[in-house]
Amino acid sequence: MVSHRTEHDLIGGRRVPADSYYGIHTLRALENFPLSGIPMSAHPELVNALACVKEAAALAHGDLGTLTRSQVDAVVAACREIREGRLHEQFVVDVLQGGAGTSANMNANEVIANRALELLGHAKGDYERLHPNDDVNRAQSTNDVYPTAVKLALVTSAGRLMDGMAILANAFTDRGGAFAKTVKLGRTQLQDAVPMTLGQEFDTFALTVRDDALLVKRASQALCEVNLGGTAIGTGLNTDPGFTQAAVAHLAVVASVQVRAARDAVESTQGMGGFLQLSGALRQFALRLSKICNDLRLLGSGPHAGLGEIRLPPVQAGSSIMPGKVNPVVPEAVNQVCFDVIGADAAVSAAAQAGQLQLNAFEPLIAHHLLNSTNRLDAACRTLAERCVRGIVANEQRLRDLVEGSAGLATALNPVIGYQKATQLARDCVVTGRPVRELAASSGTFLPGELEELLDPWRLAHPER
């Protein structure tokens, strides 16, 4: 038989499972928001960030003497246990919730208070000795705690994403070096263009990823401005003198993030600029990463009836009916992550503009989507690098044949014979199937050895040399 304890709030009393660390406010949130089925513990970065904020606040109160030393030590110890991964299963409120994150903050207050009470030798729910709101939440509000924690969580997840992006960029660079002397035919509008190297193509992929990593980094830095100490609307009502400065200073140490107090806490409490900046950076990367995956699938298509210029590593059977078929499943999976991130950006944008006056009530949705997006893109980068890019090989013979047989080589003859005559050569190449080199040689227009220099594929791929 499950035993219970009774807790009270403004609505009345409720029985809470005696062994739970959460309390009545969390219990009501469980009942009120059966929405996604995803508990806050699905975002461990956010749980840890909330613990960081509460620990920093307790340390500030220790400096100010506004909590007893035993209370401070117990709260700090409870927070550190949470940051080590303990009690995460007690963070049970749904990621989608009304109240601008109030339920998430209440959940954290209750878990920390009840664990601290245990450490002090008291029973869970003995709030006269240490109260979730009066003590753990002292000089705080959901409206400064939750945004600060979300920003910390996003800085952490964005840091991992940047590491994943570096792994992917390095994988592309490695392949770019391996293919540096592999000449191929470039394409525009999916039609033959002029020669380039496969290395140039892969180096371009690497630069794309690195450029977008810089955008993520700038957005992450913008999130380091926090409104902790602003309480309800940014004015700092009910804060103890000196609390904001002390709490933010401790938070920088506790979280190992160079957070700084908001220039204007009222603006920071209602403003969604940092979240929009990060969402925009993730959206751009998702769009460009999806384009890269499309290119990889095109370049590896076939292997005989498609472009077939590269071979993606075979990682699993591709068909339940066609023997031997291998599909580009890793780029396809990454494409889907990218589509999800693009959709999440639309939801974040809608939520960000929907706030009214001094607060945005929809930050839980913003937090949920941005944490999902950063973590999924990180996993996508690492998977694409490890399971696909590093194993790509070039189909050298196919690449050479396509270059030599392309009408696009006639472009190199423009400066010598003019656009009109070069156009005729290209047209004859397409109609007869004879290479441009052969048609040009039979025209009697060029000196011996001149065509070899003019149509040298390596020179055409590096005209500056």
Secondary structure, DSSP 8 states (H G I E B T S, - for coil): ---EEEEE-SS-EEEEETT-SS-HHHHHHHHH--SSS-BGGG-HHHHHHHHHHHHHHHHHHHHHTSS-HHHHHHHHHHHHHHHTTTTGGG--SBSS-STTTHHHHHHHHHHHHHHHHHHTT--TT-TTTS-IIIIITTT--HHHHHHHHHHHHHHHHHHHHHHHHHHHHHHHHHHHHHTTT-EEEEEETTEEEEEEEHHHHHHHHHHHHHHHHHHHHHHHHHTTEE-TT-TTTSS-TT--TTHHHHHHHHHHHHHTS--EE-SSHHHHHH--HHHHHHHHHHHHHHHHHHHHHHHHHHHT--SSSS--SEE----S---SSSTT----HHHHHHHHHHHHHHHHHHHHHHHHHT-BTTB-TTHHHHHHHHHHHHHHHHHHHHHHHHHTGGG-EE-HHHHHHHHHH-GGGGGGGHHHHHHHHHHHHHHHHHHH---HHHHHHHTT-S-TTHHHHHT-HHHHH-TT-
